């Protein structure tokens, strides 16, 4: 595996852990984090460059970090952070097709 991918995996899990601490301490609500992340995803998928110039696989790659962080954020109920592998499987299962794939 590419070292950059491993670094991104670690960074994403670190951000997810920080988000979880912020929610636990009452600094933000998990819904606020979800709204912020959903706005980022909407901006990414609405970007003309992403939509017109990228394949669906590349669009998924651009959106993957945001989707993973949303999944981690929305799984905070039991207090245990899912593993990276569990989160990636959830992202893959819940991915919707883009408008030009329908």
Biopython code that builds the backbone (N, CA, C, O; Angstrom):
import numpy as np
from Bio.PDB.StructureBuilder import StructureBuilder

atoms = [
    (1, "UNK", "N", (0.845, -1.175, 0.000)),
    (1, "UNK", "CA", (0.000, 0.000, 0.000)),
    (1, "UNK", "C", (0.892, 1.240, 0.000)),
    (1, "UNK", "O", (1.964, 1.250, 0.605)),
    (2, "UNK", "N", (0.439, 2.262, -0.675)),
    (2, "UNK", "CA", (1.145, 3.528, -0.754)),
    (2, "UNK", "C", (1.233, 4.169, 0.633)),
    (2, "UNK", "O", (0.250, 4.178, 1.374)),
    (3, "UNK", "N", (2.384, 4.697, 0.981)),
    (3, "UNK", "CA", (2.592, 5.321, 2.289)),
    (3, "UNK", "C", (1.639, 6.504, 2.477)),
    (3, "UNK", "O", (1.154, 6.731, 3.586)),
    (4, "UNK", "N", (1.369, 7.250, 1.420)),
    (4, "UNK", "CA", (0.442, 8.385, 1.527)),
    (4, "UNK", "C", (-0.942, 7.910, 1.938)),
    (4, "UNK", "O", (-1.623, 8.587, 2.708)),
    (5, "UNK", "N", (-1.366, 6.758, 1.437)),
    (5, "UNK", "CA", (-2.667, 6.213, 1.832)),
    (5, "UNK", "C", (-2.697, 5.885, 3.318)),
    (5, "UNK", "O", (-3.694, 6.134, 3.995)),
    (6, "UNK", "N", (-1.609, 5.328, 3.818)),
    (6, "UNK", "CA", (-1.529, 5.020, 5.248)),
    (6, "UNK", "C", (-1.557, 6.295, 6.085)),
    (6, "UNK", "O", (-2.179, 6.338, 7.147)),
    (7, "UNK", "N", (-0.885, 7.319, 5.604)),
    (7, "UNK", "CA", (-0.902, 8.595, 6.316)),
    (7, "UNK", "C", (-2.306, 9.189, 6.336)),
    (7, "UNK", "O", (-2.745, 9.715, 7.360)),
    (8, "UNK", "N", (-3.007, 9.108, 5.218)),
    (8, "UNK", "CA", (-4.384, 9.612, 5.162)),
    (8, "UNK", "C", (-5.295, 8.804, 6.071)),
    (8, "UNK", "O", (-6.181, 9.366, 6.716)),
    (9, "UNK", "N", (-5.093, 7.502, 6.132)),
    (9, "UNK", "CA", (-5.880, 6.663, 7.040)),
    (9, "UNK", "C", (-5.699, 7.135, 8.478)),
    (9, "UNK", "O", (-6.674, 7.295, 9.212)),
    (10, "UNK", "N", (-4.464, 7.356, 8.870)),
    (10, "UNK", "CA", (-4.197, 7.830, 10.222)),
    (10, "UNK", "C", (-4.784, 9.205, 10.476)),
    (10, "UNK", "O", (-5.348, 9.450, 11.543)),
    (11, "UNK", "N", (-4.661, 10.100, 9.520)),
    (11, "UNK", "CA", (-5.199, 11.444, 9.662)),
    (11, "UNK", "C", (-6.721, 11.427, 9.791)),
    (11, "UNK", "O", (-7.277, 12.126, 10.638)),
    (12, "UNK", "N", (-7.392, 10.641, 8.964)),
    (12, "UNK", "CA", (-8.858, 10.555, 9.031)),
    (12, "UNK", "C", (-9.321, 10.013, 10.383)),
    (12, "UNK", "O", (-10.276, 10.523, 10.968)),
    (13, "UNK", "N", (-8.645, 8.983, 10.872)),
    (13, "UNK", "CA", (-9.036, 8.424, 12.158)),
    (13, "UNK", "C", (-8.748, 9.405, 13.291)),
    (13, "UNK", "O", (-9.487, 9.445, 14.274)),
    (14, "UNK", "N", (-7.683, 10.194, 13.164)),
    (14, "UNK", "CA", (-7.390, 11.209, 14.176)),
    (14, "UNK", "C", (-8.465, 12.291, 14.178)),
    (14, "UNK", "O", (-8.915, 12.710, 15.244)),
    (15, "UNK", "N", (-8.875, 12.740, 13.017)),
    (15, "UNK", "CA", (-9.938, 13.744, 12.927)),
    (15, "UNK", "C", (-11.237, 13.188, 13.491)),
    (15, "UNK", "O", (-11.955, 13.890, 14.204)),
    (16, "UNK", "N", (-11.543, 11.936, 13.179)),
    (16, "UNK", "CA", (-12.762, 11.308, 13.709)),
    (16, "UNK", "C", (-12.713, 11.256, 15.232)),
    (16, "UNK", "O", (-13.726, 11.496, 15.890)),
    (17, "UNK", "N", (-11.552, 10.946, 15.800)),
    (17, "UNK", "CA", (-11.417, 10.890, 17.258)),
    (17, "UNK", "C", (-11.577, 12.272, 17.886)),
    (17, "UNK", "O", (-12.204, 12.408, 18.936)),
    (18, "UNK", "N", (-11.013, 13.295, 17.248)),
    (18, "UNK", "CA", (-11.162, 14.665, 17.752)),
    (18, "UNK", "C", (-12.630, 15.080, 17.697)),
    (18, "UNK", "O", (-13.145, 15.676, 18.643)),
    (19, "UNK", "N", (-13.299, 14.766, 16.593)),
    (19, "UNK", "CA", (-14.732, 15.079, 16.488)),
    (19, "UNK", "C", (-15.509, 14.407, 17.616)),
    (19, "UNK", "O", (-16.396, 15.015, 18.216)),
    (20, "UNK", "N", (-15.176, 13.168, 17.896)),
    (20, "UNK", "CA", (-15.864, 12.428, 18.948)),
    (20, "UNK", "C", (-15.645, 13.081, 20.314)),
    (20, "UNK", "O", (-16.577, 13.172, 21.113)),
    (21, "UNK", "N", (-14.440, 13.525, 20.581)),
    (21, "UNK", "CA", (-14.150, 14.204, 21.853)),
    (21, "UNK", "C", (-14.915, 15.519, 21.946)),
    (21, "UNK", "O", (-15.460, 15.847, 23.000)),
    (22, "UNK", "N", (-14.959, 16.268, 20.856)),
    (22, "UNK", "CA", (-15.688, 17.545, 20.858)),
    (22, "UNK", "C", (-17.165, 17.333, 21.157)),
    (22, "UNK", "O", (-17.778, 18.122, 21.875)),
    (23, "UNK", "N", (-17.733, 16.269, 20.606)),
    (23, "UNK", "CA", (-19.142, 15.968, 20.872)),
    (23, "UNK", "C", (-19.320, 15.543, 22.323)),
    (23, "UNK", "O", (-20.231, 16.019, 23.001)),
    (24, "UNK", "N", (-18.461, 14.653, 22.805)),
    (24, "UNK", "CA", (-18.559, 14.184, 24.195)),
    (24, "UNK", "C", (-18.446, 15.318, 25.205)),
    (24, "UNK", "O", (-19.119, 15.305, 26.235)),
    (25, "UNK", "N", (-17.595, 16.296, 24.911)),
    (25, "UNK", "CA", (-17.404, 17.426, 25.825)),
    (25, "UNK", "C", (-18.480, 18.492, 25.649)),
    (25, "UNK", "O", (-18.497, 19.477, 26.387)),
    (26, "UNK", "N", (-19.372, 18.311, 24.689)),
    (26, "UNK", "CA", (-20.461, 19.256, 24.486)),
    (26, "UNK", "C", (-20.072, 20.521, 23.740)),
    (26, "UNK", "O", (-20.825, 21.494, 23.742)),
    (27, "UNK", "N", (-18.910, 20.523, 23.104)),
    (27, "UNK", "CA", (-18.472, 21.689, 22.336)),
    (27, "UNK", "C", (-19.338, 21.849, 21.091)),
    (27, "UNK", "O", (-19.730, 22.959, 20.732)),
    (28, "UNK", "N", (-19.629, 20.738, 20.445)),
    (28, "UNK", "CA", (-20.518, 20.712, 19.289)),
    (28, "UNK", "C", (-21.424, 19.492, 19.418)),
    (28, "UNK", "O", (-21.126, 18.553, 20.155)),
    (29, "UNK", "N", (-22.510, 19.524, 18.703)),
    (29, "UNK", "CA", (-23.430, 18.402, 18.641)),
    (29, "UNK", "C", (-23.063, 17.564, 17.420)),
    (29, "UNK", "O", (-22.607, 18.108, 16.415)),
    (30, "UNK", "N", (-23.257, 16.250, 17.493)),
    (30, "UNK", "CA", (-22.898, 15.411, 16.344)),
    (30, "UNK", "C", (-23.683, 15.812, 15.104)),
    (30, "UNK", "O", (-23.208, 15.627, 13.984)),
    (31, "UNK", "N", (-24.876, 16.358, 15.291)),
    (31, "UNK", "CA", (-25.670, 16.819, 14.141)),
    (31, "UNK", "C", (-25.011, 18.009, 13.454)),
    (31, "UNK", "O", (-25.062, 18.131, 12.230)),
    (32, "UNK", "N", (-24.389, 18.892, 14.246)),
    (32, "UNK", "CA", (-23.681, 20.035, 13.661)),
    (32, "UNK", "C", (-22.508, 19.569, 12.805)),
    (32, "UNK", "O", (-22.265, 20.109, 11.726)),
    (33, "UNK", "N", (-21.792, 18.577, 13.288)),
    (33, "UNK", "CA", (-20.682, 18.024, 12.508)),
    (33, "UNK", "C", (-21.214, 17.387, 11.235)),
    (33, "UNK", "O", (-20.634, 17.563, 10.164)),
    (34, "UNK", "N", (-22.309, 16.652, 11.341)),
    (34, "UNK", "CA", (-22.881, 16.006, 10.165)),
    (34, "UNK", "C", (-23.323, 17.038, 9.132)),
    (34, "UNK", "O", (-23.082, 16.858, 7.938)),
    (35, "UNK", "N", (-23.958, 18.102, 9.572)),
    (35, "UNK", "CA", (-24.393, 19.157, 8.644)),
    (35, "UNK", "C", (-23.182, 19.783, 7.956)),
    (35, "UNK", "O", (-23.194, 19.989, 6.742)),
    (36, "UNK", "N", (-22.143, 20.084, 8.725)),
    (36, "UNK", "CA", (-20.942, 20.675, 8.140)),
    (36, "UNK", "C", (-20.313, 19.750, 7.101)),
    (36, "UNK", "O", (-19.924, 20.193, 6.021)),
    (37, "UNK", "N", (-20.215, 18.466, 7.434)),
    (37, "UNK", "CA", (-19.627, 17.507, 6.504)),
    (37, "UNK", "C", (-20.515, 17.289, 5.279)),
    (37, "UNK", "O", (-20.007, 17.109, 4.173)),
    (38, "UNK", "N", (-21.823, 17.303, 5.465)),
    (38, "UNK", "CA", (-22.713, 17.128, 4.309)),
    (38, "UNK", "C", (-22.617, 18.328, 3.373)),
    (38, "UNK", "O", (-22.742, 18.172, 2.158)),
    (39, "UNK", "N", (-22.397, 19.523, 3.921)),
    (39, "UNK", "CA", (-22.208, 20.709, 3.077)),
    (39, "UNK", "C", (-20.912, 20.602, 2.277)),
    (39, "UNK", "O", (-20.856, 20.992, 1.110)),
    (40, "UNK", "N", (-19.885, 20.076, 2.908)),
    (40, "UNK", "CA", (-18.619, 19.880, 2.198)),
    (40, "UNK", "C", (-18.810, 18.884, 1.058)),
    (40, "UNK", "O", (-18.346, 19.117, -0.058)),
    (41, "UNK", "N", (-19.488, 17.784, 1.338)),
    (41, "UNK", "CA", (-19.720, 16.784, 0.292)),
    (41, "UNK", "C", (-20.547, 17.369, -0.845)),
    (41, "UNK", "O", (-20.254, 17.124, -2.015)),
    (42, "UNK", "N", (-21.574, 18.139, -0.513)),
    (42, "UNK", "CA", (-22.404, 18.767, -1.548)),
    (42, "UNK", "C", (-21.570, 19.738, -2.388)),
    (42, "UNK", "O", (-21.728, 19.800, -3.607)),
    (43, "UNK", "N", (-20.696, 20.482, -1.744)),
    (43, "UNK", "CA", (-19.841, 21.409, -2.486)),
    (43, "UNK", "C", (-18.888, 20.657, -3.406)),
    (43, "UNK", "O", (-18.647, 21.072, -4.539)),
    (44, "UNK", "N", (-18.350, 19.548, -2.909)),
    (44, "UNK", "CA", (-17.439, 18.746, -3.744)),
    (44, "UNK", "C", (-18.156, 18.153, -4.942)),
    (44, "UNK", "O", (-17.656, 18.227, -6.064)),
    (45, "UNK", "N", (-19.310, 17.571, -4.718)),
    (45, "UNK", "CA", (-20.020, 16.927, -5.830)),
    (45, "UNK", "C", (-20.681, 17.943, -6.743)),
    (45, "UNK", "O", (-21.001, 17.628, -7.889)),
    (46, "UNK", "N", (-20.890, 19.157, -6.253)),
    (46, "UNK", "CA", (-21.473, 20.202, -7.085)),
    (46, "UNK", "C", (-20.437, 20.997, -7.855)),
    (46, "UNK", "O", (-20.782, 21.799, -8.723)),
    (47, "UNK", "N", (-19.172, 20.779, -7.541)),
    (47, "UNK", "CA", (-18.088, 21.476, -8.236)),
    (47, "UNK", "C", (-18.041, 20.995, -9.684)),
    (47, "UNK", "O", (-17.945, 19.796, -9.946)),
    (48, "UNK", "N", (-18.108, 21.925, -10.603)),
    (48, "UNK", "CA", (-18.131, 21.581, -12.027)),
    (48, "UNK", "C", (-16.935, 20.722, -12.429)),
    (48, "UNK", "O", (-17.082, 19.792, -13.222)),
    (49, "UNK", "N", (-15.763, 21.021, -11.896)),
    (49, "UNK", "CA", (-14.554, 20.246, -12.226)),
    (49, "UNK", "C", (-14.715, 18.795, -11.802)),
    (49, "UNK", "O", (-14.355, 17.879, -12.540)),
    (50, "UNK", "N", (-15.258, 18.595, -10.613)),
    (50, "UNK", "CA", (-15.429, 17.238, -10.106)),
    (50, "UNK", "C", (-16.489, 16.512, -10.913)),
    (50, "UNK", "O", (-16.322, 15.344, -11.265)),
    (51, "UNK", "N", (-17.563, 17.195, -11.201)),
    (51, "UNK", "CA", (-18.690, 16.555, -11.877)),
    (51, "UNK", "C", (-18.401, 16.238, -13.333)),
    (51, "UNK", "O", (-18.708, 15.142, -13.801)),
    (52, "UNK", "N", (-17.815, 17.183, -14.055)),
    (52, "UNK", "CA", (-17.645, 17.004, -15.498)),
    (52, "UNK", "C", (-16.326, 16.367, -15.901)),
    (52, "UNK", "O", (-16.263, 15.652, -16.901)),
    (53, "UNK", "N", (-15.281, 16.615, -15.140)),
    (53, "UNK", "CA", (-13.959, 16.178, -15.573)),
    (53, "UNK", "C", (-13.468, 14.888, -14.916)),
    (53, "UNK", "O", (-12.405, 14.377, -15.269)),
    (54, "UNK", "N", (-14.234, 14.362, -13.965)),
    (54, "UNK", "CA", (-13.766, 13.175, -13.247)),
    (54, "UNK", "C", (-14.692, 11.987, -13.473)),
    (54, "UNK", "O", (-15.902, 12.130, -13.648)),
    (55, "UNK", "N", (-14.085, 10.830, -13.461)),
    (55, "UNK", "CA", (-14.866, 9.599, -13.540)),
    (55, "UNK", "C", (-15.593, 9.392, -12.215)),
    (55, "UNK", "O", (-15.216, 9.988, -11.205)),
    (56, "UNK", "N", (-16.630, 8.554, -12.205)),
    (56, "UNK", "CA", (-17.301, 8.259, -10.927)),
    (56, "UNK", "C", (-16.338, 7.730, -9.863)),
    (56, "UNK", "O", (-16.493, 8.049, -8.684)),
    (57, "UNK", "N", (-15.359, 6.937, -10.254)),
    (57, "UNK", "CA", (-14.385, 6.412, -9.283)),
    (57, "UNK", "C", (-13.559, 7.544, -8.671)),
    (57, "UNK", "O", (-13.291, 7.538, -7.469)),
    (58, "UNK", "N", (-13.157, 8.509, -9.491)),
    (58, "UNK", "CA", (-12.394, 9.644, -8.972)),
    (58, "UNK", "C", (-13.267, 10.545, -8.104)),
    (58, "UNK", "O", (-12.784, 11.096, -7.115)),
    (59, "UNK", "N", (-14.538, 10.703, -8.455)),
    (59, "UNK", "CA", (-15.456, 11.472, -7.611)),
    (59, "UNK", "C", (-15.587, 10.805, -6.247)),
    (59, "UNK", "O", (-15.592, 11.473, -5.213)),
    (60, "UNK", "N", (-15.695, 9.477, -6.259)),
    (60, "UNK", "CA", (-15.767, 8.745, -4.989)),
    (60, "UNK", "C", (-14.502, 8.955, -4.168)),
    (60, "UNK", "O", (-14.567, 9.085, -2.946)),
    (61, "UNK", "N", (-13.353, 8.989, -4.836)),
    (61, "UNK", "CA", (-12.088, 9.202, -4.129)),
    (61, "UNK", "C", (-12.052, 10.574, -3.481)),
    (61, "UNK", "O", (-11.571, 10.710, -2.356)),
    (62, "UNK", "N", (-12.550, 11.590, -4.163)),
    (62, "UNK", "CA", (-12.575, 12.947, -3.612)),
    (62, "UNK", "C", (-13.509, 13.009, -2.408)),
    (62, "UNK", "O", (-13.200, 13.668, -1.415)),
    (63, "UNK", "N", (-14.644, 12.328, -2.492)),
    (63, "UNK", "CA", (-15.653, 12.389, -1.427)),
    (63, "UNK", "C", (-15.406, 11.396, -0.293)),
    (63, "UNK", "O", (-15.998, 11.527, 0.778)),
    (64, "UNK", "N", (-14.551, 10.419, -0.510)),
    (64, "UNK", "CA", (-14.345, 9.367, 0.486)),
    (64, "UNK", "C", (-14.003, 9.885, 1.882)),
    (64, "UNK", "O", (-14.625, 9.442, 2.848)),
    (65, "UNK", "N", (-13.037, 10.810, 2.038)),
    (65, "UNK", "CA", (-12.705, 11.262, 3.401)),
    (65, "UNK", "C", (-13.896, 11.877, 4.124)),
    (65, "UNK", "O", (-14.096, 11.635, 5.315)),
    (66, "UNK", "N", (-14.679, 12.666, 3.414)),
    (66, "UNK", "CA", (-15.844, 13.308, 4.032)),
    (66, "UNK", "C", (-16.871, 12.247, 4.415)),
    (66, "UNK", "O", (-17.444, 12.301, 5.503)),
    (67, "UNK", "N", (-17.098, 11.300, 3.541)),
    (67, "UNK", "CA", (-18.068, 10.232, 3.831)),
    (67, "UNK", "C", (-17.623, 9.386, 5.015)),
    (67, "UNK", "O", (-18.438, 9.010, 5.857)),
    (68, "UNK", "N", (-16.329, 9.086, 5.080)),
    (68, "UNK", "CA", (-15.822, 8.298, 6.203)),
    (68, "UNK", "C", (-16.000, 9.065, 7.513)),
    (68, "UNK", "O", (-16.422, 8.487, 8.516)),
    (69, "UNK", "N", (-15.684, 10.355, 7.513)),
    (69, "UNK", "CA", (-15.847, 11.149, 8.730)),
    (69, "UNK", "C", (-17.318, 11.252, 9.133)),
    (69, "UNK", "O", (-17.632, 11.262, 10.323)),
    (70, "UNK", "N", (-18.215, 11.329, 8.161)),
    (70, "UNK", "CA", (-19.648, 11.346, 8.483)),
    (70, "UNK", "C", (-20.067, 10.031, 9.118)),
    (70, "UNK", "O", (-20.829, 10.027, 10.085)),
    (71, "UNK", "N", (-19.578, 8.912, 8.588)),
    (71, "UNK", "CA", (-19.915, 7.603, 9.154)),
    (71, "UNK", "C", (-19.371, 7.483, 10.576)),
    (71, "UNK", "O", (-20.059, 6.990, 11.470)),
    (72, "UNK", "N", (-18.155, 7.926, 10.778)),
    (72, "UNK", "CA", (-17.570, 7.874, 12.122)),
    (72, "UNK", "C", (-18.368, 8.751, 13.074)),
    (72, "UNK", "O", (-18.642, 8.355, 14.207)),
    (73, "UNK", "N", (-18.738, 9.930, 12.622)),
    (73, "UNK", "CA", (-19.513, 10.848, 13.443)),
    (73, "UNK", "C", (-20.870, 10.258, 13.811)),
    (73, "UNK", "O", (-21.302, 10.362, 14.958)),
    (74, "UNK", "N", (-21.533, 9.649, 12.855)),
    (74, "UNK", "CA", (-22.879, 9.121, 13.087)),
    (74, "UNK", "C", (-22.886, 7.799, 13.842)),
    (74, "UNK", "O", (-23.953, 7.295, 14.191)),
    (75, "UNK", "N", (-21.718, 7.235, 14.096)),
    (75, "UNK", "CA", (-21.657, 5.975, 14.846)),
    (75, "UNK", "C", (-21.207, 6.207, 16.286)),
    (75, "UNK", "O", (-20.737, 5.276, 16.940)),
    (76, "UNK", "N", (-21.342, 7.417, 16.783)),
    (76, "UNK", "CA", (-20.853, 7.750, 18.122)),
    (76, "UNK", "C", (-21.735, 7.245, 19.243)),
    (76, "UNK", "O", (-21.333, 7.324, 20.404)),
    (77, "UNK", "N", (-22.908, 6.735, 18.953)),
    (77, "UNK", "CA", (-23.858, 6.354, 19.987)),
    (77, "UNK", "C", (-23.327, 5.432, 21.060)),
    (77, "UNK", "O", (-23.611, 5.636, 22.240)),
    (78, "UNK", "N", (-22.562, 4.421, 20.682)),
    (78, "UNK", "CA", (-22.088, 3.452, 21.680)),
    (78, "UNK", "C", (-20.748, 3.833, 22.305)),
    (78, "UNK", "O", (-20.276, 3.142, 23.207)),
    (79, "UNK", "N", (-20.133, 4.907, 21.847)),
    (79, "UNK", "CA", (-18.879, 5.366, 22.432)),
    (79, "UNK", "C", (-17.634, 4.715, 21.867)),
    (79, "UNK", "O", (-16.527, 5.182, 22.135)),
    (80, "UNK", "N", (-17.782, 3.651, 21.094)),
    (80, "UNK", "CA", (-16.627, 2.981, 20.501)),
    (80, "UNK", "C", (-16.454, 3.420, 19.062)),
    (80, "UNK", "O", (-17.403, 3.407, 18.278)),
    (81, "UNK", "N", (-15.239, 3.808, 18.721)),
    (81, "UNK", "CA", (-14.936, 4.211, 17.351)),
    (81, "UNK", "C", (-14.771, 2.960, 16.493)),
    (81, "UNK", "O", (-13.957, 2.094, 16.815)),
    (82, "UNK", "N", (-15.539, 2.854, 15.397)),
    (82, "UNK", "CA", (-15.332, 1.722, 14.483)),
    (82, "UNK", "C", (-13.922, 1.785, 13.895)),
    (82, "UNK", "O", (-13.308, 2.852, 13.857)),
    (83, "UNK", "N", (-13.425, 0.669, 13.449)),
    (83, "UNK", "CA", (-12.107, 0.639, 12.811)),
    (83, "UNK", "C", (-12.196, 1.280, 11.431)),
    (83, "UNK", "O", (-13.282, 1.475, 10.886)),
    (84, "UNK", "N", (-11.040, 1.598, 10.885)),
    (84, "UNK", "CA", (-10.989, 2.162, 9.542)),
    (84, "UNK", "C", (-11.636, 1.210, 8.541)),
    (84, "UNK", "O", (-12.400, 1.639, 7.676)),
    (85, "UNK", "N", (-11.335, -0.073, 8.656)),
    (85, "UNK", "CA", (-11.905, -1.058, 7.732)),
    (85, "UNK", "C", (-13.428, -1.107, 7.838)),
    (85, "UNK", "O", (-14.117, -1.198, 6.822)),
    (86, "UNK", "N", (-13.953, -1.047, 9.054)),
    (86, "UNK", "CA", (-15.416, -1.053, 9.238)),
    (86, "UNK", "C", (-16.040, 0.192, 8.627)),
    (86, "UNK", "O", (-17.091, 0.119, 7.990)),
    (87, "UNK", "N", (-15.395, 1.328, 8.819)),
    (87, "UNK", "CA", (-15.920, 2.566, 8.249)),
    (87, "UNK", "C", (-15.885, 2.550, 6.726)),
    (87, "UNK", "O", (-16.826, 3.009, 6.079)),
    (88, "UNK", "N", (-14.808, 2.024, 6.152)),
    (88, "UNK", "CA", (-14.724, 1.989, 4.688)),
    (88, "UNK", "C", (-15.787, 1.064, 4.106)),
    (88, "UNK", "O", (-16.353, 1.357, 3.053)),
    (89, "UNK", "N", (-16.060, -0.044, 4.780)),
    (89, "UNK", "CA", (-17.127, -0.945, 4.299)),
    (89, "UNK", "C", (-18.477, -0.241, 4.358)),
    (89, "UNK", "O", (-19.292, -0.384, 3.446)),
    (90, "UNK", "N", (-18.716, 0.512, 5.418)),
    (90, "UNK", "CA", (-19.978, 1.233, 5.546)),
    (90, "UNK", "C", (-20.105, 2.293, 4.461)),
    (90, "UNK", "O", (-21.177, 2.458, 3.878)),
    (91, "UNK", "N", (-19.028, 3.007, 4.189)),
    (91, "UNK", "CA", (-19.044, 4.008, 3.122)),
    (91, "UNK", "C", (-19.378, 3.339, 1.792)),
    (91, "UNK", "O", (-20.198, 3.850, 1.029)),
    (92, "UNK", "N", (-18.761, 2.221, 1.515)),
    (92, "UNK", "CA", (-19.012, 1.524, 0.246)),
    (92, "UNK", "C", (-20.455, 1.043, 0.138)),
    (92, "UNK", "O", (-21.059, 1.128, -0.932)),
    (93, "UNK", "N", (-21.013, 0.536, 1.243)),
    (93, "UNK", "CA", (-22.390, 0.024, 1.212)),
    (93, "UNK", "C", (-23.428, 1.128, 1.052)),
    (93, "UNK", "O", (-24.490, 0.897, 0.475)),
    (94, "UNK", "N", (-23.138, 2.306, 1.549)),
    (94, "UNK", "CA", (-24.138, 3.373, 1.555)),
    (94, "UNK", "C", (-23.968, 4.378, 0.423)),
    (94, "UNK", "O", (-24.734, 5.337, 0.324)),
    (95, "UNK", "N", (-22.979, 4.168, -0.424)),
    (95, "UNK", "CA", (-22.711, 5.091, -1.523)),
    (95, "UNK", "C", (-23.865, 5.082, -2.518)),
    (95, "UNK", "O", (-24.336, 4.025, -2.938)),
    (96, "UNK", "N", (-24.304, 6.269, -2.881)),
    (96, "UNK", "CA", (-25.374, 6.431, -3.869)),
    (96, "UNK", "C", (-24.755, 6.705, -5.240)),
    (96, "UNK", "O", (-23.671, 7.283, -5.323)),
    (97, "UNK", "N", (-25.432, 6.297, -6.315)),
    (97, "UNK", "CA", (-24.910, 6.620, -7.648)),
    (97, "UNK", "C", (-25.065, 8.120, -7.928)),
    (97, "UNK", "O", (-25.954, 8.776, -7.386)),
    (98, "UNK", "N", (-24.200, 8.636, -8.767)),
    (98, "UNK", "CA", (-24.299, 10.033, -9.186)),
    (98, "UNK", "C", (-25.411, 10.153, -10.242)),
    (98, "UNK", "O", (-25.818, 9.154, -10.835)),
    (99, "UNK", "N", (-25.889, 11.361, -10.466)),
    (99, "UNK", "CA", (-26.974, 11.588, -11.410)),
    (99, "UNK", "C", (-26.649, 11.053, -12.799)),
    (99, "UNK", "O", (-27.532, 10.530, -13.478)),
    (100, "UNK", "N", (-25.398, 11.177, -13.232)),
    (100, "UNK", "CA", (-25.050, 10.713, -14.560)),
    (100, "UNK", "C", (-24.814, 9.207, -14.629)),
    (100, "UNK", "O", (-24.443, 8.686, -15.681)),
    (101, "UNK", "N", (-25.024, 8.506, -13.516)),
    (101, "UNK", "CA", (-24.906, 7.045, -13.502)),
    (101, "UNK", "C", (-26.267, 6.368, -13.490)),
    (101, "UNK", "O", (-26.345, 5.140, -13.532)),
    (102, "UNK", "N", (-27.324, 7.138, -13.434)),
    (102, "UNK", "CA", (-28.671, 6.555, -13.348)),
    (102, "UNK", "C", (-29.263, 6.341, -14.712)),
    (102, "UNK", "O", (-30.389, 5.859, -14.827)),
]
sb = StructureBuilder()
sb.init_structure("model")
sb.init_model(0)
sb.init_chain("A")
sb.init_seg("    ")
for serial, (resi, resn, name, xyz) in enumerate(atoms, 1):
    if name == "N":
        sb.init_residue(resn, " ", resi, " ")
    sb.init_atom(name, np.array(xyz, "f"), 0.0, 1.0, " ", f" {name:<3s}", serial, name[0])
structure = sb.get_structure()
